[in-house]
């Protein structure tokens, strides 16, 4: 489900030098020929993917139990238990080390 948009974007890529440029070079076609057709196909595929994702999201919004990840989400919510935020103690040395490492990584 999560790879729908990425798959459509890759499949419909109209300027990707690897999927289009190399393939057309191997087929002895002028590089990036047929771009208008590929743009039209990209718009159609992208619109279809957007409609699919929006329809799925609306269905899940009405009935979350239909989600593919519903059971996994429930398990994670129980493990994380964000209900006790008022009992949060503080950030300890380990947390600070991780945050500083992350910060300096950027």
MOUR-V445302 format. One record per residue. RES is the residue in three letters. OMEGA is omega in radians with two decimals (none if undefined). NEAR is the number of other ideal C-beta (glycine too) atoms within 10 Angstrom. Layout:
# MOUR-V445302
RES OMEGA NEAR
RES OMEGA NEAR
This chain:
# MOUR-V445302
UNK -3.08 10
UNK -3.10 9
UNK -3.10 8
UNK -3.09 14
UNK -3.14 14
UNK 3.13 10
UNK 3.12 12
UNK 3.12 20
UNK 3.13 14
UNK -3.11 12
UNK -3.09 13
UNK -3.09 20
UNK -3.08 14
UNK 3.10 17
UNK -3.13 12
UNK -3.08 15
UNK -3.12 11
UNK -3.09 9
UNK -3.10 15
UNK -3.05 19
UNK -3.11 13
UNK -3.13 12
UNK 3.13 11
UNK 3.06 15
UNK 3.11 12
UNK -3.12 8
UNK -3.12 7
UNK 3.05 6
UNK 3.06 12
UNK -3.09 8
UNK 3.12 10
UNK 3.03 13
UNK -3.14 11
UNK -3.06 13
UNK -3.14 11
UNK 3.10 9
UNK -3.12 10
UNK 3.09 18
UNK 3.12 13
UNK 3.12 12
UNK 3.13 14
UNK 3.12 17
UNK -3.14 12
UNK 3.14 12
UNK -3.14 15
UNK 3.11 14
UNK 3.12 11
UNK 3.13 13
UNK 3.12 18
UNK 3.13 13
UNK 3.13 10
UNK -3.10 14
UNK 3.13 15
UNK 3.11 10
UNK 3.11 10
UNK -3.14 15
UNK 3.11 11
UNK 3.11 9
UNK -3.13 12
UNK 3.11 15
UNK 3.11 10
UNK -3.09 8
UNK -3.08 9
UNK -3.13 12
UNK 3.14 8
UNK -3.13 11
UNK 3.10 17
UNK -3.07 11
UNK -3.06 13
UNK -3.11 13
UNK 3.11 10
UNK 3.12 10
UNK 3.12 12
UNK 3.14 13
UNK 3.14 11
UNK 3.13 10
UNK 3.11 11
UNK -3.13 8
UNK -3.06 7
UNK 3.10 8
UNK 3.12 8
UNK -3.11 7
UNK -3.08 8
UNK -3.12 7
UNK 3.12 7
UNK 3.09 5
UNK -3.13 6
UNK -3.06 8
UNK 3.10 5
UNK 3.08 5
UNK -3.12 10
UNK -3.08 8
UNK 3.13 7
UNK 3.12 8
UNK -3.13 10
UNK 3.12 10
UNK 3.13 10
UNK 3.14 11
UNK 3.11 11
UNK 3.11 10
UNK 3.11 9
UNK -3.13 9
UNK -3.09 8
UNK 3.05 7
UNK 3.10 6
UNK none 4
